């Protein structure tokens, strides 16, 4: 007898604890500076705030009464606490980065203290995981998955084509407006992290798909309160990140793809396929909007890994070595 499937409710994210009162003033000033002067998104600012509030509670348990009293020993104890709590090395590194920025750019930068105790702080060393990608063949299957001439299929086709053609971040794709897309000259003007502007080329197939969507798809989704957002939902509002996730997964299933496909895989595939086709790494960096070439270089490791895998599978001497 087949037992009924039990569905467990998804765990809700834990709310951020309130910042200890003695640490609040400087932290609020720092978060305000991030949003106003550096133009960071609300999500990024919230992540910095959460990491620093957590650190403030740890420091308070050590008997530290304010940010200006923090020294290197306190921060070292904080590092040990994170390790004992089981935070991953990547999480620890991110939290240390937030702490460094807070001290260097705000507390010292605003002359709230003369020294920076994070200067000699050792960041946890970790190996970055290679980003997953789709093969060009699987990418073709995904792009062909939206079928039919209804408004939703036309929209999804244009959305996937543009996503893969431009390598945008999820938030950038969801936030695109009509004014940012220049079909005549085949480019998209994007405002990425830190409100930095960049121009990304738009391939011919993506341009044509967007043109069809603007002509026969979007007009059928427009509602009286619709704004200038490019990709809109059935309610006439900007497509949300959650909806985009669901659509990508749905079309991946319809395409018969075995692996779990997340929206970010399209961005990773964009970069890896460009590199495999001979594109310059600096050009890929510019199109992705990476501040550092080091971030983009992870895709060279992906391409090398793919070549090694292909060599191991298909070289006759490797085949002969198998039992």
C-alpha positions in Angstrom: 0.0 0.0 0.0 1.4 3.3 -1.1 1.6 5.8 1.8 0.4 9.3 1.2 3.2 11.9 0.6 3.8 14.1 3.7 4.5 17.7 2.9 6.4 19.6 5.5 5.9 23.3 5.9 8.9 25.3 4.8 10.9 26.7 7.7 10.5 30.4 8.0 13.8 32.4 8.2 14.7 33.5 11.7 14.0 37.1 12.4 17.0 39.3 12.9 17.6 40.0 16.7 17.5 43.6 17.7 20.9 45.3 17.8 22.2 45.9 21.4 21.5 49.5 22.2 25.1 50.4 22.9 26.1 49.3 19.4 23.1 50.7 17.5 24.1 54.3 16.7 27.3 53.5 14.7 25.7 50.5 13.0 22.7 52.6 11.8 25.0 55.3 10.5 27.0 52.7 8.6 23.9 51.1 7.0 22.7 54.5 6.0 26.0 55.3 4.4 26.0 52.0 2.4 22.6 52.8 0.9 23.0 56.6 0.3 26.7 56.9 -0.7 27.5 53.6 -2.2 24.1 52.9 -3.7 23.9 49.3 -2.4 20.6 47.5 -2.7 18.4 47.0 0.3 19.1 43.2 0.3 22.9 43.8 0.4 22.6 46.4 3.2 20.3 44.0 5.1 22.9 41.2 4.8 25.7 43.5 6.2 23.4 44.6 9.0 22.5 41.0 10.0 26.2 40.0 10.1 27.2 43.0 12.2 24.2 42.6 14.6 25.2 39.0 15.2 28.8 40.1 15.8 27.6 42.8 18.2 25.8 40.2 20.4 29.0 38.1 20.4 31.1 41.1 21.5 28.6 42.0 24.2 28.9 38.5 25.7 32.7 39.2 25.9 32.0 42.3 28.0 32.6 44.8 25.2 30.4 47.9 25.7 30.9 49.7 22.4 32.4 49.5 18.9 35.2 51.8 19.9 36.4 49.4 22.6 36.8 46.4 20.2 40.3 45.1 19.8 42.0 42.3 17.9 41.6 39.8 20.8 37.8 40.4 20.8 37.6 39.8 17.1 39.7 36.7 17.3 37.3 35.4 19.9 34.5 36.2 17.5 36.2 34.1 14.8 36.5 31.2 17.2 32.9 31.5 18.1 31.8 31.4 14.5 33.8 28.3 13.9 32.4 26.6 17.1 28.9 27.5 15.9 29.4 25.6 12.7 29.3 28.5 10.2 30.7 27.5 6.8 34.0 29.0 5.8 32.3 31.1 3.1 29.9 32.5 5.6 32.7 33.3 8.0 34.6 35.0 5.2 31.6 37.1 4.3 31.1 38.2 7.9 34.8 39.2 8.2 34.5 41.2 5.1 31.5 43.1 6.5 33.4 43.8 9.7 36.4 45.0 7.8 34.3 47.4 5.7 32.5 48.7 8.8 35.7 49.5 10.7 37.8 50.7 7.7 35.2 52.7 5.7 33.0 54.0 8.6 34.5 54.0 12.1 38.0 55.0 10.9 36.8 56.8 7.9 34.4 59.0 10.0 37.1 59.5 12.6 35.0 57.6 15.2 38.2 55.7 16.2 41.8 56.2 15.2 42.8 52.6 14.5 41.4 49.6 12.6 41.6 46.3 14.6 40.6 44.3 11.6 43.9 45.0 9.8 45.6 41.9 11.1 42.5 39.8 11.2 42.9 36.5 9.3 40.1 35.6 7.0 39.1 31.9 6.8 40.5 30.3 3.7 38.1 28.4 1.6 37.9 26.9 -1.9 35.3 28.4 -4.1 32.9 25.9 -5.6 32.9 25.8 -9.3 29.6 27.2 -10.6 27.2 24.8 -12.2 26.3 25.3 -15.8 24.1 23.9 -18.6 25.7 22.4 -21.7 24.9 24.3 -24.9 22.6 21.4 -25.9 20.7 21.6 -22.6 20.5 25.3 -23.0 18.9 24.9 -26.4 16.3 22.6 -24.9 15.5 25.1 -22.2 15.1 28.0 -24.6 12.8 25.9 -26.8 10.6 24.9 -23.9 8.0 27.7 -23.9 5.6 26.7 -26.7 2.6 28.4 -28.1 1.5 31.8 -29.1 -0.2 32.9 -25.9 1.1 35.9 -24.0 2.8 33.9 -21.3 4.7 31.6 -23.6 5.8 34.6 -25.7 6.9 36.4 -22.6 8.8 33.4 -21.1 10.6 32.8 -24.4 11.8 36.4 -24.6 12.7 36.3 -20.9 14.8 33.2 -21.2 16.5 34.3 -24.4 17.4 37.7 -23.0 18.6 36.1 -19.7 21.0 33.7 -21.5 22.0 36.3 -24.1 23.0 39.0 -21.7 24.0 37.1 -18.5 22.1 39.4 -16.2 21.6 38.9 -12.5 18.1 37.8 -11.5 17.3 41.1 -9.9 18.6 43.0 -13.0 16.4 41.0 -15.3 13.3 41.4 -13.1 14.0 45.2 -12.8 14.5 45.8 -16.5 12.4 48.7 -18.0 11.4 49.4 -21.5 13.8 52.3 -21.6 16.8 50.1 -20.8 16.3 47.9 -23.9 17.5 49.3 -27.3 16.4 46.8 -29.9 17.6 49.0 -32.8 21.2 48.9 -31.6 20.9 45.5 -29.9 22.0 46.3 -26.4 20.6 46.4 -22.8 21.6 49.2 -20.4 21.8 47.6 -16.9 22.1 49.1 -13.4 23.8 46.5 -11.3 25.4 46.3 -7.9 26.2 49.7 -6.4 24.0 51.3 -9.1 26.9 50.9 -11.5 25.8 51.2 -15.1 26.9 48.9 -17.9 25.9 48.1 -21.4 25.4 44.5 -22.5 25.0 43.3 -26.1 21.8 41.6 -27.1 22.1 38.6 -29.4 19.9 38.4 -32.6 17.7 35.6 -31.3 17.1 37.4 -28.0 16.4 40.7 -29.8 13.9 39.0 -32.1 12.2 37.2 -29.2 11.8 40.5 -27.2 10.5 42.2 -30.3 7.8 39.6 -30.7 6.9 39.9 -27.0 6.6 43.7 -27.2 4.4 43.3 -30.2 2.1 40.5 -29.3 2.7 39.4 -25.7 3.2 42.3 -23.4 0.1 44.3 -24.7 -2.1 41.4 -23.6 -0.7 41.5 -20.1 -0.8 45.3 -19.6 -3.3 46.5 -16.9 -4.4 50.1 -16.1 -1.7 50.5 -13.4 1.2 48.8 -15.4 4.4 50.9 -15.4 7.4 50.7 -17.7 8.6 47.3 -16.5 9.7 45.1 -19.4 8.6 41.7 -18.1 5.2 41.8 -16.4 3.0 39.2 -14.6 -0.6 38.4 -15.2 -1.4 41.2 -12.8 0.5 43.7 -15.0 3.3 44.2 -12.4 7.0 43.6 -12.7 7.8 39.9 -12.7 9.1 38.9 -9.3 12.2 36.9 -8.4 10.0 34.2 -7.0 8.0 34.0 -10.1 11.1 33.9 -12.3 12.4 30.9 -10.2 9.2 29.0 -10.7 9.1 29.7 -14.4 12.7 28.6 -15.0 12.1 25.4 -13.1 8.8 24.7 -14.9 10.4 25.1 -18.3 13.4 23.0 -17.3 11.1 20.2 -16.4 9.2 20.5 -19.6 12.5 20.4 -21.5 13.3 17.1 -19.8 16.5 18.4 -18.1 17.7 16.0 -15.4 19.5 18.5 -13.2 17.9 21.0 -11.0 18.0 24.2 -13.0 18.1 27.5 -11.1 17.9 31.0 -12.7 21.6 31.7 -11.9 22.6 28.8 -14.0 21.7 30.8 -17.1 24.2 33.5 -16.0 26.9 31.0 -15.3 26.2 29.3 -18.7 26.4 32.6 -20.5 29.9 33.3 -19.1 31.2 29.7 -19.6 29.9 29.4 -23.1 31.4 32.7 -24.1 34.7 31.7 -22.7 34.6 28.3 -24.4 33.9 30.1 -27.7 37.0 32.2 -27.3 35.7 35.4 -25.8 38.2 37.7 -23.9 38.0 37.4 -20.1 38.0 41.1 -19.7 35.0 41.5 -22.0 33.1 38.8 -20.0 34.0 40.6 -16.8 32.5 43.9 -18.2 29.4 42.2 -19.4 28.8 40.4 -16.1 29.4 43.6 -14.1 32.1 42.1 -11.9 34.2 44.6 -10.0 37.2 42.3 -10.0 38.7 40.2 -12.7 39.3 37.6 -10.0 35.6 36.9 -9.7 35.3 36.3 -13.4 38.4 33.9 -13.4 36.3 31.2 -11.7 34.9 30.5 -15.2 38.3 29.6 -16.5 38.4 26.8 -13.9 34.9 25.6 -15.1 36.2 25.5 -18.7 39.3 23.6 -17.7 37.3 21.2 -15.6 35.0 20.6 -18.6 38.0 19.9 -20.9 39.5 17.5 -18.5 36.2 15.7 -18.2 35.8 15.4 -22.0 39.4 14.2 -22.3 38.8 11.5 -19.6 35.6 10.3 -21.3 36.6 10.4 -25.0 40.4 10.0 -25.4 41.1 6.4 -26.7 44.0 5.9 -24.3 41.7 6.7 -21.4 39.0 4.3 -22.7 41.7 1.6 -23.0 42.7 2.0 -19.4 39.2 1.3 -18.2 38.6 -2.3 -16.9 
